[in-house]
Amino acid sequence: MKLTGRQEAFLGEFLDLYSQAQKPLHYTRVAEVLGVGKITAYDMLRLLEKRGLVRSEYVLRGKGQGGGRSTVVFVPTSQAHALIAELGGEDWDQVEWETVKAQILDALRRRTDYQNLLDEILARLPGRTTPLIYAAEMVTAVILNLLLIEEKASTSALVERLKALGLPGEVGLNALSGLALGLSLVARANRRLTDKLVDAVRGYQQSLVRLRGEGRRHLSSFVQEAMRAVTTPNE
């Protein structure tokens, strides 16, 4: 079954949200957590339902929620879980991951030329085929962008900005692509950088779809380490 990158990303995020909630989800809740409009969430769920990936159910609202009127909720089907597993699952190598992670964190701790490091990451992202590594380097690119944009701001401001986004938790990982798009539009960003960031966002969304349990935990842990690397004073 062929889905667009956006549909794959939405389905993966919906599955994760359902896994956390362990109950049918109303589209307004999906929209709130995933950071999209209510109409967008509803239309996407209905589209996935037509593909056999989501099933809708009608339930009666509780007391004080509409006098017995029914409302629609959604649950993923077994086909949805099978499709996401088929799209990639946990396809990553532990040794490769530890090597790349160590290189990135070392560069961040040394506080070298952030612009040069950002250029290097954006240049090699198109060649990255491992979802976990792609996502980690994209997270690093966003952190570096914030550092370059707010050069005169305190490092605590960076931490607060990332915490407001929800990082390093699950919601933050899903919302980070929106922050990246916003960063690509700031006045300081040139056309070349903007194009690379937009392309990287597409890849990041697809990478998150392919990352399940352990991979996402590794990514969340990496975000914490990266934040500490750039905010801990050098000795």
C-alpha positions as CSV (number, residue, x, y, z in Angstrom):
1,M,0.0,0.0,0.0
2,K,1.5,3.3,-1.1
3,L,1.2,6.3,1.2
4,T,2.7,9.8,0.8
5,G,5.5,10.8,3.2
6,R,3.0,13.0,5.1
7,Q,0.5,10.2,5.4
8,E,3.2,7.8,6.6
9,A,4.3,10.3,9.2
10,F,0.8,11.0,10.4
11,L,0.0,7.3,10.7
12,G,3.2,6.6,12.7
13,E,2.4,9.4,15.1
14,F,-1.2,8.3,15.5
15,L,0.0,4.7,16.3
16,D,2.4,6.1,18.9
17,L,-0.4,8.2,20.4
18,Y,-2.8,5.3,20.5
19,S,-0.2,3.1,22.1
20,Q,0.3,5.7,24.9
21,A,-3.5,6.2,25.4
22,Q,-4.6,2.6,25.0
23,K,-8.1,3.8,24.0
24,P,-9.9,5.1,20.9
25,L,-9.0,8.7,20.1
26,H,-11.1,11.7,19.2
27,Y,-9.7,13.7,16.3
28,T,-9.5,16.8,18.4
29,R,-7.1,15.1,20.7
30,V,-5.0,13.8,17.8
31,A,-4.9,17.4,16.4
32,E,-3.9,18.8,19.8
33,V,-1.0,16.4,20.4
34,L,0.3,16.3,16.8
35,G,0.1,20.1,16.4
36,V,-2.2,20.2,13.4
37,G,-5.6,21.7,12.7
38,K,-8.7,19.8,13.8
39,I,-10.0,19.6,10.2
40,T,-6.7,18.4,9.0
41,A,-6.6,15.6,11.6
42,Y,-10.2,14.6,10.8
43,D,-9.6,14.5,7.1
44,M,-6.4,12.6,7.4
45,L,-8.0,10.0,9.7
46,R,-10.9,9.6,7.3
47,L,-8.5,9.1,4.4
48,L,-6.6,6.5,6.4
49,E,-9.9,4.8,7.2
50,K,-10.6,4.5,3.4
51,R,-7.2,2.7,3.1
52,G,-8.2,0.2,5.8
53,L,-5.6,1.6,8.2
54,V,-7.9,3.2,10.7
55,R,-11.4,2.3,12.0
56,S,-14.0,4.8,13.3
57,E,-16.4,4.1,16.1
58,Y,-19.3,6.0,17.5
59,V,-19.6,6.3,21.3
60,L,-22.0,8.1,23.6
61,R,-20.6,11.2,25.3
62,G,-20.4,11.2,29.1
63,K,-22.7,13.1,31.4
64,G,-22.5,16.8,30.8
65,Q,-20.9,16.3,27.3
66,G,-23.9,16.6,25.1
67,G,-26.8,14.8,26.7
68,G,-26.3,11.4,25.2
69,R,-25.2,12.6,21.8
70,S,-22.6,10.3,20.0
71,T,-19.2,11.3,18.9
72,V,-16.7,9.7,16.6
73,V,-13.4,8.2,17.8
74,F,-10.7,6.3,15.9
75,V,-8.5,3.3,16.4
76,P,-5.7,1.8,14.2
77,T,-6.3,-1.5,12.5
78,S,-3.9,-4.5,12.3
79,Q,-3.1,-3.4,8.8
80,A,-1.7,-0.1,10.1
81,H,0.7,-1.9,12.5
82,A,1.8,-4.3,9.7
83,L,2.4,-1.5,7.3
84,I,4.6,0.6,9.7
85,A,6.6,-2.5,10.5
86,E,7.1,-3.1,6.8
87,L,8.3,0.4,6.2
88,G,11.4,-0.1,8.2
89,G,11.0,-0.9,11.9
90,E,14.1,-0.9,13.9
91,D,16.6,-1.0,11.1
92,W,19.8,0.5,12.6
93,D,23.2,-0.7,13.6
94,Q,24.3,-0.2,17.3
95,V,28.0,0.3,16.4
96,E,27.3,2.8,13.7
97,W,24.9,4.7,15.9
98,E,27.4,4.9,18.9
99,T,30.1,6.1,16.5
100,V,28.0,8.9,14.9
101,K,26.6,9.9,18.3
102,A,30.0,10.2,19.9
103,Q,31.3,12.3,16.9
104,I,28.4,14.8,17.1
105,L,28.5,15.2,20.9
106,D,32.3,15.7,20.8
107,A,31.9,18.4,18.2
108,L,29.2,20.1,20.3
109,R,31.2,19.9,23.5
110,R,34.3,21.4,21.8
111,R,32.2,24.5,20.9
112,T,33.9,24.7,17.5
113,D,32.5,26.6,14.5
114,Y,28.8,25.9,14.7
115,Q,28.1,27.2,11.2
116,N,30.7,24.9,9.7
117,L,29.3,21.9,11.7
118,L,25.8,22.8,10.5
119,D,27.0,23.0,6.9
120,E,28.6,19.6,7.2
121,I,25.5,18.0,8.7
122,L,23.2,19.4,6.0
123,A,25.6,18.3,3.3
124,R,25.7,14.6,4.5
125,L,22.0,14.3,5.5
126,P,20.8,13.3,1.9
127,G,23.2,10.3,2.0
128,R,22.0,9.0,5.4
129,T,19.9,5.9,5.1
130,T,19.6,4.9,8.8
131,P,16.4,6.6,10.3
132,L,17.9,6.9,13.8
133,I,21.1,8.6,12.5
134,Y,19.2,10.9,10.1
135,A,16.8,12.0,12.9
136,A,19.7,12.6,15.3
137,E,21.6,14.8,12.8
138,M,18.4,16.7,12.0
139,V,17.9,17.4,15.7
140,T,21.5,18.6,15.9
141,A,20.9,20.9,12.9
142,V,17.9,22.5,14.6
143,I,19.9,23.0,17.9
144,L,22.8,24.6,15.9
145,N,20.3,26.9,14.1
146,L,19.0,28.1,17.4
147,L,22.5,28.7,18.7
148,L,23.4,30.7,15.5
149,I,20.2,32.7,15.5
150,E,20.4,33.6,19.2
151,E,24.2,34.1,19.5
152,K,23.7,36.8,22.1
153,A,21.1,34.9,24.1
154,S,22.0,32.9,27.2
155,T,22.2,29.1,26.9
156,S,19.4,28.9,29.3
157,A,17.2,30.5,26.7
158,L,18.0,27.7,24.3
159,V,17.0,25.1,26.9
160,E,13.8,26.9,27.6
161,R,13.0,27.1,23.9
162,L,13.5,23.4,23.4
163,K,11.6,22.5,26.6
164,A,8.7,24.6,25.3
165,L,8.7,22.6,22.2
166,G,8.4,19.4,24.2
167,L,11.9,18.1,23.7
168,P,13.3,15.6,24.5
169,G,10.0,13.8,24.9
170,E,7.8,12.1,22.2
171,V,5.7,15.1,21.4
172,G,8.8,17.3,20.9
173,L,10.2,14.8,18.5
174,N,7.1,15.0,16.4
175,A,6.9,18.8,16.6
176,L,10.5,19.5,15.8
177,S,9.9,19.4,12.0
178,G,7.6,22.4,12.4
179,L,10.4,24.3,14.3
180,A,12.8,23.4,11.5
181,L,10.6,24.9,8.9
182,G,10.2,28.0,11.0
183,L,13.9,28.4,11.3
184,S,14.3,28.1,7.6
185,L,12.3,31.3,7.2
186,V,14.1,33.6,9.6
187,A,15.8,36.6,8.1
188,R,19.3,35.3,8.5
189,A,18.7,32.1,6.5
190,N,19.9,32.2,2.9
191,R,18.2,30.5,0.1
192,R,20.6,27.6,0.0
193,L,20.1,26.9,3.7
194,T,16.4,27.2,3.4
195,D,16.1,24.6,0.6
196,K,18.3,22.2,2.5
197,L,16.3,22.5,5.7
198,V,13.0,22.0,3.9
199,D,14.4,18.9,2.2
200,A,15.7,17.7,5.6
201,V,12.3,18.1,7.2
202,R,10.8,15.7,4.8
203,G,13.5,13.1,5.5
204,Y,13.1,13.7,9.3
205,Q,9.3,13.0,9.1
206,Q,9.9,9.8,7.2
207,S,12.6,8.7,9.7
208,L,10.3,9.2,12.7
209,V,7.7,7.0,11.0
210,R,10.4,4.2,10.7
211,L,11.6,4.6,14.3
212,R,9.7,2.5,16.9
213,G,10.1,2.0,20.6
214,E,13.8,1.5,21.3
215,G,14.9,3.7,18.4
216,R,12.8,6.6,19.7
217,R,14.2,6.1,23.2
218,H,17.7,6.4,21.8
219,L,16.8,9.6,20.0
220,S,15.2,11.2,23.0
221,S,18.2,10.3,25.1
222,F,20.5,11.8,22.4
223,V,18.5,15.1,22.5
224,Q,19.2,15.3,26.3
225,E,22.9,14.7,25.8
226,A,23.1,17.2,22.9
227,M,21.3,19.9,25.1
228,R,23.8,19.2,27.9
229,A,26.7,19.4,25.5
230,V,25.9,22.9,24.4
231,T,24.7,24.3,27.7
232,T,27.3,22.9,30.2
233,P,30.1,25.4,30.7
234,N,33.5,24.3,29.5
235,E,36.0,23.6,32.2
